[in-house]
Amino acid sequence: MWRRAATAALSLGAGAGAVAVASTEDPAATLKVCAHLPPRLLRDSVTAATIALDYKWSLLGLEPGTPAWQSAKHETHLRSANRLQELCFRNGGIYIKLGQHIAQLEYVVPEEYVKTMRESMLKRCPVSSYEEVREVFAKDLGESPETFFAEFDPVPLASASLAQVHAARTHDGQKVAVKVQHDHLTDTSVVDIATVDLLVNALHYIFPTFDYRWLVDEVRESAPKELDFLNEAKNSEKCLNNFRRLSPHIASSIYAPKVYWNLSTSRILTMEFMDAKEVTDVRGIKEIGIHPVDVSNLVSKAFAEMIFKHGFVHCDPHAANMMVRPMPQDIRKFFGWKRPQLVLLDHGLYKELDYTTRISYASLWKALVFADAKAIKENSVKLGAGEDLHALFAGVLTMRPWQRVIDPSPDHLVLDRKTTDYSELQDYASLYFSEISELLRRLPRVILLMLKTNDCLRAVNHALVGGTSLESFMIIGRVSSEAVLDAKRMSSRSFLNRLMIWLDEVMLEARFFSLKLILFFMQLRNLLPG
């Protein structure tokens, strides 16, 4: 079987290499890249075979669900995650991007994979030499960086899976950040996606419950967009324009670096340099006079507006892609704290929610916040989860067991990782792995990206305030409810319908007022000694 798999791998790789050579504008460079294809395919095949055999052998003869089976599966998950991690680092490029996707899919893939990838994938990214950077400039702009900039630091400020960022200064004295794509990545991505596809399909063939082909489909669709930095620049401008048009009440609190279009290409992006703190740098945020709770609330507001009202969503909001600074030219302070401004970076990965999906998703989150079991089921079915998996879908979205999801208490969705709920959820995810796989197969890919976005935001909130706060869920509940009411107004024609919508709005405000009172007393209780 493995001999046939290896033959298929080589055939597929050769075909992918031929496609890459035929489709590139630089065949010589692509031929050089494709020379690395055989060892990459060999590593893929060996990794897939090793992981598959490890699972088969380690779980052989063990009764599913027993302590011995759980222990063996945990150890196998760890070994396999480390093998996959090493494969990602050795192959680089799209493989690292795939590893970063996995790191942000908490409870969607086994915990061992998430933790292993999360600990490394954002910290051990490839770094291009300065000569390689000069080559990209020569190909795209015809000259070296020194021609276009008065200063250009050859040592990158940071490096990611697809590119690295250099500090520079324009000839008119403006400090800028220059994002330069790793050379030949556009060509290798064709081969990488084909080999990743082979790896995932091979594992699915051996383990039918392991169905993450949707993840490969997503990388195949998103990679070309993320590799086009002009597309990223357009996304950043569209994002800010959406806030100005659709969310003017917080538009001044959201910022994206100015783009220098004359110094940008599909592989070079020159932007305004941002003097700000990383969103999870709690100490640094306090040092510049900003309260971490205010940052957490602003992040929740910004993404709730994007998801439920704009339908154009930044789907890679991990800590490295968000920064915070005091609101420019703002002298107002609240209890000694400055108002924050959220700076969004890396606009390569956006998803658009069509109207029907956006309103159904908003209705679902409104139902989740208000513990409305009937509406949760109704909107989960609309989004494709099915009647049999709607409770699981609610659990994956909120990270709460079903009984807590439908608990009428105001803080029913609040998750503190110091509590036993966290370990219970890990066990829950492990036990229902096959059901979660089936759920992911059913859901539209855009909703799968919303799950990833939720996980990123949850991690940011955890770093800022130690968990997901009641205030965050109040923000989600309010914005999702406003989106649902806006949709009703658009379709309403009669006076009676408009009156009913007005009454809904009054009732909604009353519910939020009561929640604010509860939140106030909870905060007051926490301030009291003992």
Secondary structure as UniProt FT lines:
FT   HELIX           2..23
FT   HELIX           27..34
FT   TURN            35..36
FT   HELIX           37..58
FT   TURN            59..61
FT   TURN            64..65
FT   HELIX           67..91
FT   HELIX           94..103
FT   TURN            107..108
FT   HELIX           111..118
FT   TURN            119..123
FT   HELIX           130..141
FT   HELIX           145..148
FT   STRAND          151..152
FT   STRAND          158..159
FT   STRAND          163..169
FT   TURN            171..172
FT   STRAND          175..181
FT   TURN            183..184
FT   HELIX           185..206
FT   TURN            208..209
FT   HELIX           213..226
FT   HELIX           229..246
FT   TURN            248..250
FT   HELIX           251..253
FT   STRAND          254..255
FT   HELIX           261..263
FT   STRAND          268..272
FT   STRAND          277..278
FT   TURN            279..280
FT   HELIX           282..287
FT   TURN            288..289
FT   HELIX           292..305
FT   HELIX           306..310
FT   STRAND          312..314
FT   HELIX           319..321
FT   STRAND          322..326
FT   TURN            328..329
FT   STRAND          333..334
FT   TURN            335..336
FT   STRAND          337..338
FT   STRAND          340..344
FT   STRAND          350..352
FT   HELIX           355..369
FT   TURN            370..371
FT   HELIX           373..382
FT   TURN            383..384
FT   TURN            387..388
FT   HELIX           390..398
FT   HELIX           402..405
FT   TURN            410..413
FT   STRAND          415..416
FT   TURN            417..418
FT   HELIX           420..431
FT   HELIX           433..442
FT   HELIX           445..465
FT   STRAND          467..468
FT   HELIX           470..491
FT   HELIX           495..527
//
